[in-house]
Every structure is written in C-alpha cells, then in structure tokens.
C-alpha cells in the first residue's frame, strides 16, 4: 500500500469522483485559518499529502461487497468459520419533515425511541429501530426537490447517490436513491429456495399472467393448478386458493371449464418482472437466470416450464418444449447442453432429455439478486436554501437506529451525519456458519470486506451492521457475527481526550441471533485471544 505521506510517492491515480484539487484548496484554507503559512517549506506539500491520504482513507466508497465476495467454494463445511483480529482503520431532520415510519409517515418531532423506520439496504426495503434521539437548533436548511418528491434537511445531511454519500447542499443535478413510499407497507415474503421456488418461476414463465399487483395462472388441468398453488405456499408462504372458472376455448370458441390460482401481491409481480427483464410478456421475457442458483431450483424450473409449455415423450426419456420466444429457448438449450434449431414458423421445439444433467452437468450462478431490488435513482431537480427569517430557529432531530443507521425521508435514502472526519482504528472479528450447501469463501475476502466498508466516511455502529448484512446477502449463510473493538481519534485527539478508551459494537444475524449457545461459543473464541 502506498504511504500517502511519502515524499517520493508515485503519481497519484484518484478514484472516480474524487476531487483531489478541491481537497488541496480546502486544506490550504484550514492552514490559513489556524494561523499557519501554507507556502512555508514545511507545509508546502501538506495539502497534496492530505488529499492523497483522503483518497486512500475513503477508497471503499467506490467498491461493492459483491466484488470482494465474488467466489464461493463447495467445501461441504457446516461448522463455524471465524476470522479474528482484522485491523480496522477507518445530521439532522427538521421537526415538521416527515420520515417513512412503519405504520405510516411521522413528523420528525413525533418519532420516539422504539419506533421502526423504513430504510434501504443494497436496494432492498428493510426496517430499523430508533434507539436514540437528539435535537438541536439551526437557522439554515435546504429543500431538495427531486423528480419523485420534496424534503427538507440540514445542508450537511448525507443522502445516497451513485457516487456515494453526498451532503444535501451539494446534490443539485445528481441522483438520489429512492423507493416508492406507497409500496413500503406491502408484505415481503421470506423466499424458500429449492424445487418449489423453481417450479413457481417456471410455471409463471410458461403459463402465468403478471399484472400490476398480482400473478395468476389459468389452466385446464386441476393437478397442474394444485402443484402451482402448493409451490406458492411452500416457497413464499402465500395462501394460494384454487377456484373453478370458465374461459373461451381457442379451438372451439366455446366456454371451457378451467382452474385459476391468483396471488395478489405487488411484491411478487415486481419480483417476476425483475427476473425476466421488466417485461413479463411471454414473447419478450428473458430467461430468469436466478433459477441457476442451485441444481434443485433449476430442476423445479424445468418441471414447471415443461408442465406448462411442454409435453412428455411416451417413447423416449425426455420432454419437448414448444415456444415462440427464441432467445429464451436458446439460453435454456445452452444451459442443458441441448441442440436447438429455431423454426421458421411461430413456434420452435426444444428437446429436454432426462439425462441432461448426467451428460452436461450444471454450473451454478450466485450473482443474480433473488430478492426484489426496490430502489431506483431519482434525479435532483433543485436544491433551495431555506433560512429562518424570524427570531425562532428550526429544531432538527437526529435519529440513531439499529441494526441499520439509515432511514427514508419521503422515500429518499439518508443517514445521520458523520461527526468528524478523523479515523477510528482497532480490530474486527468476523464469523459465519455456512449454508446447507457448505459454501465458504476465502478467508482473505473477509478482511477485504471489512476494508471496503471501513474506508469511507463511517461510524462504527454502521460499519458493524454493513459487514454483517453484506455477508448474509452474498453468502446466504445460516448465521453471521461481527464484533468490532475500536479506539476513536475523535475521543483521543479532541473532546474528552481519553487515550485508550475503546468502543465495542456487535451485529448478529441468523443462527447467532436465534441460538444463545452458538453466540456464546463465538464470543468465547473472540474474547479468548491472548493479548
């Protein structure tokens, strides 16, 4: 690693979005402000050195955890994996502004400790609990106007942009991460992956109808409808009912009895659209590569798709799929190692041999999001200053939340301000229990993941939660534990000036949260190190 204070450091390569010259100018102003001459010999190179240090310190802003945890191994390992002693170096809402709380919007002044707020974690809607509230008075706010809504915060309040966290006063012309507030309260099922989930996706791709807030299946075969309803119940937890219906026959034109399974869920409808490329029409949908997460899910997909758009061969060991979406069938043929020649007519045939797995094998793909990504980018149209013109200032509130320190304001993702741009340093301990497939990642990847989140403007509580959530999302283990012990320079260099004071934070997920004995075992290993 290049020493940012080295006189002979090589020519810098700044990360995207990093304004080296602007930081140099700001450091010069700081030196002048404290009564120093930035042009004297000892300080002449200081602004450039500090800028290089900031580029290094905040490099994690441009890295994603998926880029670090990009490889997993089928190690058939079901015991705890723990990496110890990983080194770590690493505003406010006005009273009348509403925040997105569970149960409905609330004014900031009405939020209480224990209330749950909505937030976004890597595009997924989550909830977080308010654990502490503080307030102060200010005379200046900004009103941020986006193409999706309007909100007021303090000028330095951080908001999420594609370039990282930016202060609200500086986001004119940029984009802010946003999710539709009206959809926050909808039910988000816990997806159970495997054959039933694959069968659900395959059936919808073959014969389903995807509306704005529902998914339905209308078929003549009652057993097929029953299998689909059971797959919905087992994989999503929805109670899918079967009802008798009649519909005109495409062959005779007469009403024909059939069966309908209708699932009213905007979440499921949006999820299917995400899987098939945003257009659920059978002739335009793309192949849903999410079903390639494991072979059982893919087998379920094949069964559901063949039950809808295929027919079983009475003499050969396999089935024939008929469809008009040629790119879809081409992708499927490549996955199972089948020959496929598109027809010049309206429908093409793809032969799926029962022996496809034995002859061709299967390559799992883990990098496709299986849960719904509910966020999008809303363009900022204007940022307007708002001043308190009378004698009474604005009262603004700051919320500390757990397990996620971020929260939504009118659907826009924000978090509380970092207090100081000085680092904290210490040790991180990261452990996880592999999933049922025994998948593990390289031990060095865990250290790199800590580094990704530590090298950005950060608070220790959020750093701890972000590491745990990234591991749960990418590796899908049975449980995760993260413990960080750090000394904060904002306490040793300034303020209370207490050298040696250490702050300990922890985040537990899955088995480590549910089972006290598992959590105790991990803590005994972490705390049992020799000093």
N, C-alpha and C positions, 0 to 999 in steps of 0.2 A: 504494500500500500504506500502511495506517495505521501511523504510528510508535507502537509500544507504550509509549514513554516520553514521549509528548507530553502536556503538562498539559491541553491542550484536546481530547484525543481524544474522538471521538463515543461515544455509548452503545454499549457492547460487545454483540456478538452471539456468544455462546460456541458452539463446535461441539458436536454431540451427544455426550453422555458426558463433557464437560469440566466439572470441578467447580471453578469459579472461587473460591468462598468457602473451600473446603478448602485450596487453594494459598495464599490470603491468610493463613489462620491459620498454615500451616506456615512462611511467610516471616517472620511476626511472631516465631515461636519461634526461628528462626535468628538474627534480630537480637538477641533477648534472650540467646541462647546465646553470642554473640560479645561481649556486654557493652554493647550499644547500647540506647537507649531508642526503641522503635518509635513512640512518641507524640510525639517531638520534631518541630519544624516541618519539618526537612529530610528526615525519614524517614516522615512521616505517610502519604504517598501511595505509598510504595515497595511495600508488599505488593500493592496493586492493579495497579501498573505491571508488576511481575514476573509476576503472573498473566496480564495481557494479553500479555506477551512470550511466555510459555509457550504460550498459545493460538495465537499466530502461528507459533512455532517448531515446534510439533508438529501443525500443521494437516493434514499429509499422512497422519496415521493414519486419517482418515475418507474418503480418496479412493482410488479404484481406478484402475489404469493404463488399463483399458478405457474409462473415462470421458474420459481425455485423448486416447488414440489411437483416437478414435471415428470418424475419417474417413480413408479412403484414396482415392487417385486413380489411375485407369488412365492412367499417363503414358508407358507403353511405354519405361521408362527402365531400363537394365541396368547402369549404372555406379555406382560408389560414391557414397553421399550422406554427407557428413561435416559436422557442426556442431561448431566448436571454441569453447573458452573460455566454456563455460556456467558461470556462477558457482554455487558450491555453498556453502551455509551449513547448515550443518546442526548363569551362576553355577553353579551347580555341582550335580553329581550324586553322591550318596554311593556308597562303594565297592561295596556289595552290590546296589545298584539295577541292574537290567538295562536295557540300551538295545537298540534294534532294529538289529542289525548284519546286513550281507549275509552269508548263510550260517548265520544263527541268532542268538538272543539272546546277549548278552555282559554280564557284570558290568562296571560302570564301571572297576573296578580292573584288569580283564583287557584293556581296549581299548588298542591300540598305534597309534603313528603309521603311517599307510598303510592302516589298516582302513577299510572303507567302511561307512557308516551309512545307513539309510533316512531320508528326510525327505519333506515335502510342499511343493510349490511351486504355489500357487494351486489346491490340491485334487488335484494330480497327484502320484503317488509318484515320487520321484527318488532318486538316490544321491549321497552326498557323502563325500569322503575326509578322514580325520583328519590334519591337518598339524602339530598341536602339542598337547601335553597338559600341564596344570599341576595341582597339587594343593595343598590347604591343609586345616587342621583347624578344625572348628566344633563347637559344643556344642548347636546347635539345628537341627532340620529340621522340615519339615511333611510329613504324609502326606495326599495328595489322593485322595479317594475319588470316582470318577465312576460313572455307570451302566454304563460299559464296562470299568472296571478300577481299579487302585490303583497309585500310585507315590509315591516319596519324593524330595524335592529340598530345597535350601535355601529359606528363606522368601522370598528375593528373586528366585528363579529365574523368568524370564519364560515364560509359556505363552500360546498363541494363543487369543484369544476373539473373538467378533463385534465387540467394542468396541475391539479392538487388543490389543497385548501387555500382559498384566497380571501382577503378581507373584503367585506361587503362594499366598502367605498371604492374598490378597485375592479369591480366585475362588469362594468358597463361594456357591452359588446361581446362578453363571454357567454358561456352556457353554465347553468346550474343543474345539478342532479335533482330530478323531480319525479313524483309519482302522483296519480290522481287521488285526491283526498276522498272522493266519494267511494272509492274501492277499498279503503283501508280496513273497513269493518267486515269484509267478506271472510268466509271460512277458508282457511288454508290447511288442507289435509296433510297428514304425515304420510308420505308415499312409502309403501312397502314394495321394494323391488323384487323381481323374480318373474316366474312364469305368468302369474295373473296380471302383473303390470304390463308385460309384453303383449299378452293376449288382448288387453284393453286397447293398447295403441294400435295393434294390428287390425282389430275389428273396426275401429273408428276410421282408419285409413282406407279400408276396403269398402265398408257399407255405411259408415256413420254420417250424420249431419251435424255440423258445428255452427251454432248460432251465436248471437252476441253474448248471451248469458246462459247457454245450455248446450248439451250434447245429447243427441238422440240416435237411436237405432230402430229402424222399422224393417222387419223381415218376415218371411212366411214360416220359417222353421222355429217352432217354440223352443226346442232344445238349444238352438243357437242363441236365442234371446236369453235363456236361462244361464248359459255359460258366460255371456257378456255381463249380465247383472251380477253374477257371483264374482267375476273378476273385478268389477267396480267396487263391490263391498269389501273384498279381501285386500285390494291394493290401495284403496283410497279411504275406506271407511264410510262411504256414502250408502244410504239405504235405497238402492235402485229397484223400483217396482216394475213388474211386467203387466201391461194392460192389453186387452184384445182390441184390435182396430180393424177397419176395412179400408182398402185403397184400390183404385182402378188398376187393373192388370194392363201392362204394356202390350200384351199379346192379344187378349180378347177384348179389352176395353171395359170389361165388366168388373164390378166390385169384388175383390178377393179378400178373404179373411187373413189377418196377419197379427203380428205382435210388436208392441213398441216398448222400448226401455228409454225413459227420458230422465236425464240428470241435470237438474237446474243448478248450475254453478258457473259463474263468470270466470272463476279461477281456472277450472278445468278447461273451459272453452279457450281462454287465453293461452293456457299451457299447451294445448294441442296445436294452436296456431304457431306458437314458438317452435315446437318440434318440427313442423312441416313447412316452415319458412314464411309464415304470416298469411298464407292463403290456403284455407283448408279445402278448397275445391279439388275433387279427386283428380282432375286432369292437370292441375297446376302444382299440386303439393310436391315437395321434395321428400326424399327418403329420410325418415326420422332416425338419425344416427344415434340418438340417445339410447335406443334399444340394443346397441352394441356394447353396453357397459359390462355384460357378462353373458355367458352362453345360455343360461336358463331364461333370462329375459328375452334373448333373441329367439329361442325356440318357441316361447309363448307368442312372440310377434308373428312368427311364421304360421303357427296354428291358427291364430285369429284371422290373419290375412287370407289363408287358404280356405277357412270356413266361410269367408265372405265372398272372395273372388276366385276361388279355385274349385277343383273337383278331384276326387281321389281316383287313381287308376285301379281298375279291377284286376289287371293282369301284371302290371309292373310295380315295383316298390317305389312309389313316389306319387306326386300330385302335379297337376297343371294349373298354373295361374294365368288368367286372362285379364288383360287390361289395356287401356289406351294411353296411359302415361308412360311413354317410352323411357325418358330419363330415370324415372323411378324404378322401372324394371331392370334397366341397365345397372344401376347401383346395386340392386338386390342380387342380380346374377353374378356380379363381381365378388360379392361377399361370400356367396356359397360356392363359388368356383364353377358356375354353370355356363354353358354356351347359350347365347341369346342372339337371335336374328329378328329384328323388328319386322312386323308385317306391313305390307303396303296398304292394308285395309284399316278399319277403325280400331281393331283390337289385335294385340300381339299375344303370343303364348310363351310362357317361361316354364320349363320343366324343373321341378324341385325333387331331386332324388332323396330317398330316405337316408342314403349313405353319404350325404354331402359332408357331414362333419368328419366322418372317418377318412374320407378321401381328400378333403381340402383343409380341414382344421378351421380354427376360429381365432381371430385376433381381436381382443377386447380394446375398446376405446373409452378412456376415462375422462376425457377433457370436454365433454359436452354437458352443459348445465341441464340437470334433470328437474330442478325446481324452477318455478317461474321467476324470471327476471322482470320485475315490475317497474323499474325506473327507466327514465328517458332523460334527454338533455333539453332543457328549456332555455331559449335564448333570452339574455337580459337586454331589454329594450332601453332602459334608462335607470340611472341611479341619481336620486334627487336628495340634496341635503335638507334636513328638517331642523330648525332652530327653535329653542324655547324663547319666545319673544317677551313673555311677561316675567314676573319675579319668581314664579314657581317652576322649578326644573322638572325634567322627566324622571320618574322612578323606573329603573330597569332591574330585571331579575335574572339571576344566573342559576342554572339547574345542574347539579351533579347527579348523574344517572348510572345505573348498573343493571345488566352487565355491559350495556353499550352506552358510551358517553355522548353519542349523537342523538338528535331528535329532529322532527319535521316541523317546519313553520309553513302553513298553507301548502303542504306537500313538498316544500323545498328542504333539502338536507343541509343541516347546520350542526355545529358543535360549539361547546363553550370555548372561550379564548384560552390560548396558552398564556401562562402568567409571565414567563421570562424566556428569552432566547439564550439560556445557558443550559448546558447539558447536565444530565444525571448519569451516574455510572455505577455499575455493580454486577450482579450475577443473575442469570436466568436459569431456571430448571424446567425442562420440558419433557413430559412423558405422555404416552398414549398406549391404549390397548388395541391391537389390530382388529380389523373387522373379521367377519366369519370366514372370509376367503384367505385370511392370514397374510394380507398385503402389508408390506412395510416400505419405508423409503430410506434413502441413505442417511446416516447419522449427521453427516455434514450439512445436509439440507435443512435440518432443524436449526443449526447455528446460523445459516444464511437467512432463514425465515425471520429469526429474531433481528438480524441486522437490517432486513428490509423495512420492518416496522419501526425500529429504533432510529433509523437515520431519516427522520422527518420531524417537523415541529410536533412535540409529543408530550403527553402526560403519562405517568407511569400506569395509572389505572386503565387507560385506554389501550396502552401498549400490551398489557397483560391479556385483556379481553380479545384484542385483534389477533394475537398469536393463536389463542385457543380456538377462535371461530374459524380462522383460516385452515387449521388442521382438521377440524370437523367437516368443513365444507369440501376440501380437496381429497383428503384420505378416507373420509367416512368411517372412522374407527368407532369402536364401541364406547370409548371414553377418552378424555383428554384432561391433563392437569398442567397448569403453568404457574410457577411461583417465581416472583422477581424480588430480589433484595437490592436496593439501590441507595446511594448517597447523592443527595441533590445539592448541586453547587449553589442554587439559589438560597439554600439554608446555611452553607458554609462560607460563601463569599459575601453575603449581604443579609439583611433582615436580622434573624435571631442569631446568626453566626455560631452555629453549633457543629463544629467538625466532628465527624464520626457518627452522627445521627443517621440511622438507616431506616428506610421505609420499606415495608414488606407488603406486597399485594399478591393475590392469588385468583385464579379463574379455574373452575372445574366444570366439566361437561360430561354428559352421558353417564357411564358406569361410575366415574369418580364422584359425581354429584349424588347418584342414587344409592350407592353402597358405601356405608361408612368404613367398612373393613378395607375396601380397595383404596379409599382415600387415605386411610391411616397407614397402610403399607407404603404408599408412595411418599407420604410425608416423613415416615421414619427413614426411608432411603435418602431423601433430600437433606434432612436435618442431621443425619448420622455421619456426614463427611468430617474428616479431620481437618482442623484449622491450624 
